[in-house]
Amino acid sequence: MISILGSVNRCCDGVTRRDFLQIGGLGVAGLALPELFRARAAAPAQPLRAKACILLFLAGGPPQMDTFDLKPDAPSEVRGEFPPIATSVPGTRISSLLPSLAQRADRYAIIRSVSDEYIGGAHGQSVYLALTGHKNPRVSGDDIRPAADDYPCMGSAVARLYGQGHALPPHVWLLDMHRRTFAGEGGGFLGQTHDPFRILQDPNRPDFRVQALTPPREVPLERLGARRGLLDEFQRQTDGVLGRRVMDAHQQRAFDMILAPQTRTAFDLGAEPASVRDRYGRHKFGQGVLLARRLVEHGVPLVTVFWNGEEVPGGWDLHYRNRERLPPLAGPLDRALSALLDDLDARGLVDETLVVCMGEFGRAPLIEREGGRGHWGRCYSVVLAGAGIRPGIVHGRSDRHAAFPVDGAVSPQDLVTTIYHCLGIAKDTELADTFGRPYRLCQGEAIRAVLS
């Protein structure tokens, strides 16, 4: 047995570094990363419009009437405390909490009419619908755990269809509010091999590093590379004799990821100038968005930045004290998303990168007794920018309370289909589960009004 020994500290997914790096017998028994690559199927698809997507998921559900769909003429118990301000697009106004985004409204599209049939949804069922484009038939409620027959999240479907031609994983999931996995966040019927590569560490910490990609101190990269070379040599000498390979292609990809300089470069936030890091905001979300930009720059097709609720407990799930809790939520969003739009433009990436900013639903029109708003799925707002999107437009219109669409209503299924369309994935695409059974990927229609 050859073992690359490490500490017993646990990685973000609960796998110990010893488990992750142990090599046993004639195969690599403990490497976790091969599970990201094994059994990946390639499928033909139409040419890509966007090469990558950054999904900013505002978990909890941001209030549409306090962000992108202001209702200043509504009664006080509806309109909230934050007035609208003019934007760079004449006639379009958004919240005064988002001044930097107001100056860049000509770079993104706002959809104000996303509507689900459930008036007040639960987080679990709505997250599943938002991330997969399908309704979960099993149960309803907030705590829906993953099951083998779940539909895959968008990142897992993209990973399955297009894979990746180099060391980096095809779908990276940054941050987390729950530190547990709900249905709709993983590979679903594609199998756990298509779950996202999750990074829950705080990228704003000065000692940030991706633990799963960092060998123990007592096993430097040079020694790890030498041991990989030893396995390669053993393979050459035994190939055709033992009737099996020491390492299959997926295990080799895992070694490649750990050893590749490209991997270390992509995750190295320290390579960014201090001024750039400041522009994104020195907080968990801002540095997560900056890391997402670095990852797509290095070839990762889809990165999800999941709003982490530690800076404001509960995140965007604003059931109480909107006045106090909204500014420290909106401020990091305004800063990070504005910096991302600027960077993509300056780096020539805006025409090949789709940016999506959304939650699982919106908030109820009436302010509750504790100064917050309940869950609301019948009308909410989403922002799209970049590849395939017409910038500077507003699609759809809600009623005077931002409660129901009165024009241009679209469903969460339509939104997911639109995202796939921008990535070059046809709406009639089918994916096979681990038993070879085909499933239709999309249940909606692309929203033509927002497409360029």
N, C-alpha and C positions, 0 to 999 in steps of 0.2 A: 504494500500500500504506500502511495505517495500522498502526503498531506501537506497542504499549505496552511500552517496553523495561524490562527488569529485569536483575538480576544473573544469572549463570549458575549460581548455587547450586541444587542439586537438592532438590526436594521429597521427602517421604517415599516417594513411589511411583516415584522415579527420573526424574520429569519436571522439566525445568528450569523455573524461573520465567519465563524468556524464552519457552520453548515454551508455557507455560501462558497467558501474557498476550498473545502476539503475535496480531494481527489482520491477515489478509492478503486481497488481492483484494476481491471483493464479498461475502465471507463471513467468518465467524470460524473461521480454520483451526487456531489453536493452542490454543483454550480446552479444557482437560481436563474441566472440570466438566460440560459438556453431555453427556458420555458417561454420566453418572449418570442422566440424565433421558430420553435419546432412546429411542424404541421401547418405552416403558412401556405395558403393557396394563392396563386396569381390568377387574376381574371382580366379579360380584355375590357377596355373602357375607352370612351371617347377622349380626345386630347385634353390635357389639363388646361384650364383657364387660370386657376390659381395653383401655384406650386405648394403653398402652405396655408394653414389657417391658425390664427391665434384666437382662442375662445376664452373670453373673460366672463366667468360665470358668477354672477352676483347672488350667491346662495342666500335664500331667505325671502327674496322678492322685493325689489326696490319699488317705492311708490311712484307711479307714473305722474301723478299730479304735483309731485315735488321735484321731478327731474326733467322729463322731456315732454310732458303734456300738461302744461300749466293751465289752470282755470281761474284766472283772477276775478272773473265776474260771478263765480259761484258763491253760495252762502259761506260764511266764515267757518262753519263746521265741516266744509268740504275743501275749500281752497288751500288751507294751511297757512303757515306763517311766512313762507318764503316767496317773494314776488318774482315775476318773470323779468328777464332782461333781453334786450335785442341781441341778435347774433350777426354773423357775417353774411347771412342770407336774408335779404329783405323780406319782412313778413313772418319770419320764423323766430319764435322766442322760446327760450328754455329757462331753467331755474337759475336764480342768482347764486345758487350754491355751486354752479358750474361755469365760472367766468372764462376759464381757459378754453373749455370746449365750445363756449358761445363764440369765441373768436375764430374757431376752426369749423364752424357748421357747414362751410362749403366743401368740406372734405369727407363728409359721411352722410348717410341716409338715415332718417328716423322712420320707423314704422310705429304708428300710434294705435293700431287696431288689431293686435294679436289677441285672439279670443278662443278660450276653451269652453266647453259646454258646462263645466263645473263653475259655479259662481264663487264658492269659497273652497278651494282645493286644499288637500293635505300635501305637505312637502314631499313625502315619499312618492306618491303617485304622480305629482307634477314634475319632479326632477326626472323621473323615468321618462315621461312624455317629452320633456324638453330636450333630453340628451339622446333619445333614441328615435323620436318621431312616431312612437307607438304607445298605445295605452296598455297598462299592465292589467291582465285579466285575472290575476290571482286574488289580490286583496286590495283594499284601500286603506289609507292612513299614512302616518308619517314614517313609520319604521318598516319599510319593505326591504327585506334582505335579499341578496342575490340568489338566483336560482339558475339551474343549468339550461332552462328553456327561455331565459330572458333574451330580448333583442339586444344586440351590442350597442354601446354608445358610438357616437360618430367617429371618435378617434380610433376605436378598435376596428370599425368597418373600413376606415381609410387605411389602416395598417394592413388589414387582410387583403384589400384590393390592390394596393400599390407597393406594399412592403417597403424595403429600404436597401439601397445599394452600398451602404457603408456601415461603419461601426455603430453609429448612434441609433437608438431605438426609434421606431416610427411614430410612437404616441407617448408623449410625456405629460404627466399630470402633476402640476405644481400646487403645493399648499393643500389644505383641507380644512373645512370647518368642523367636521364631525370626528375625524380620526378613526372612522370606520367606513366600510363600504356599503352603499345602498344599491338596490337593484337599479340598473341603467347606467352605472358608472364603469362597468367592465366589459369583458368580451362576450358575456352571455352565451348563446348557443354556439359561438365560434370556439369556445373553450377558454380555459384560464391562460392558455398560451398567448392569447390576444388581449389580456388585461393590460391596462396602461402601465408604463414604468413610473411609479409613484415616488415623488420626492416631497416629504413633509417637513424637512428641516427649514428653518427660517433663513432665507437668503440675505436678510439684513444683518445677520450676526457677523462680526468680524472674522470668526473662525468657521464660516460656512464652508462645507464641502459635502459632496455626495458620498455618504458613507459606503453605500453598496459598491461604489466604483473605486474605493480607496483601499488598497491592500494594507494589511497591518504594518506597523512600523518595522517589525522584525522581518518582514518579507518585502523588500523594496521592489520596484518595478523591474529592475535588472534581473533579480533572482527569479521573479515570476516569469519573465520572458525566457530565462534559461530553462525553467522547468517545462514551459510550453514547448520549447525546442526539443527537450528530452522526450516528451510525448510524441512529437512529430517524427523524431528519429526512430522511436520504438514502433510507430505506425509503419514507417517505410520498411522496417526489417521484418515485420510480422504480417504485413498486408498479403492476403492470399493464402496465408498459412493457418491463421486462427479462424478464418471465416467470418470475421466481424471487424469493425473498425474501432480503434481506441477512442477516437472522438468523432462524433458525427458533425455535420455542417453547423448545427445550431450551437453545439458546445464550442466549436471553433469560433463562431461569431461572438460568443460570450467572452472568450479570451481576447478576441480582437477589440471588443469594446473597452475592456479594462486596460489593455496595453496601448491603444491607439492615442497618439498625441492629440488628434482631432477631438476625442472625447474630453480630455482634460481642458483643452482650449475652449470648447463650447460652454462648459459649466464654470469657467473661471471668471466670475464677476470682478475679481481684482484687476483684470486687464482693462476694465472700463475706466476712463478718466473720472476723477471725483466730481467734476462738473456735470458729467452725464448722469452719474448715480444720483446726484442732488436733484437734477431735473425730474427724474422719475419719482423722487420722494424716498427719504430714508426710513421706510417702513416696509413691513413684510409684503404687502400687496405691490407697492411700487417696484421693489427689487425683484419680485416674482415676474412682473410684466417685462422688466428689462431682461431677465434671464430668458423669458419666452422669446424675445426678439433675437437674442444670441443663438438660441437653439434653431429657430427657423432659418437664420442666416447660415447655419452650418448644415442645413439639409433635413431637419426634422419636419415631417409633413404636417403634423397637428400637435399643438401644445394647448392644454387646458390650464388656465390659471383660475383655481377655485377660490372664491373669496374666503379668507380665513377670519373667523369671528373673534380672534383674541384681542384685537385692538379696540373693538366695541363689542362686548359680549352679546351674542345673539346675531351679530352681523346685521343684515338687511331685514331680518324678521322683526319688524318694527311694531310691536304690539303696545308700546308705551313710550312716552316722553320723546316724541318726534323732534320737538324743538331742540332738545339737548343732544340727541343721538344722531340726527341726520348730518350736521356739519362735519363731525369727524369721520363719517362714512363717505360723504360726497367729496370732501377735500382730497383724499388719496386717489379716488377714482378720477376726478378732474385732472389732477396732476399727472398721473401715470398714463392715462389714455391719451392725453394731449401730447405728452412726450413721445409716446409710441407712434402716433400719427406723424409727428415731426421727423422722427428718426427714419421711419420707413420711406418717407418722401426724400429725405436727404441722402439716403443710401441707395436710392433707386429700386426699392423693394415694394413700393406701394402697388405697382401693377401686377405683382405676382404673389401678394400676400392678402388673404381675406382676414378681416378683423370683425369679430362678433362680440357684442356686449349685451348680455341678457341675464335675466333671472328665470326662475321656474314659474313665476306668475307676478302679478302686481299687488296693489293694496286696495282695500275697500274704500269707497268714497267718503263715508262718514268717519270723522275722528271719534275714537272711543273715549270712555271716561278717563282713562289713564293717559290720554294724549297721544295714542298710537292708532294704527289702523290694522284691521284684520286681513286675512288672506283674500285674494280676489283674482280669479282666473278669467273672468269674462271680458276684460279689457286691460291691456298693458302695453308697454313700449319696449322696443328693441332697437339697437343701433348697429348698423352694418357699414363697413368701409373697406376700401381697397379693391382687389381684383374682382372684376365682374359686377361691381356695384356703381350705380349712378350717384355721384356725390351731390350734396346740397339739396336733396329733395326730402319732402315729407310725404309718406304714403299713409292713407287712411285718416279717418277723423272720428273722434269719440264724441259722446253727448256732452252736455254742459257740466256734468259731474265726473267726467272721465270714467264712467261706469260701464258703458256699452258702446260698441262701434255703431256709427250711423252711416259710415261709408268705407268701403275698401276692407272689410273684415277678412282676416286671414287666420288660419289655424296654426298651432304649434307644428303640426305635421307639414304644413306648407313651408314653414320657416326652415325646418330640417331639410326638406327637399331642396329648398333654395340654396342652402349651404352646400349640399352635395352637388348641385348643379354647378355652382361656382368652382368646385374642385374637379369638375369634369366627369362626374358620376351620374349616369343616366337614371331617370326615375324608375325605369323598369328593370333595374339591376337586381339580380337575385344572388343571395349568398347561401352556401350550403352549411349545415351544422356538422358536427363531428361524425354523424351517421350518414352524411351525404344527402340529407333531405333539403330541398331548396326552400328559401323564404324570400318573399318580396321585401326589398330594403326600404322602399319609400311608400308612404300612404297619402302623401299630399301632392300639390302642384307647385312648381316654381312660381315665385311672385314676380311676374314679368315687369311690373311697374318699377321695381327697384333695380332691375338688371340693365347694365350698359349695353 
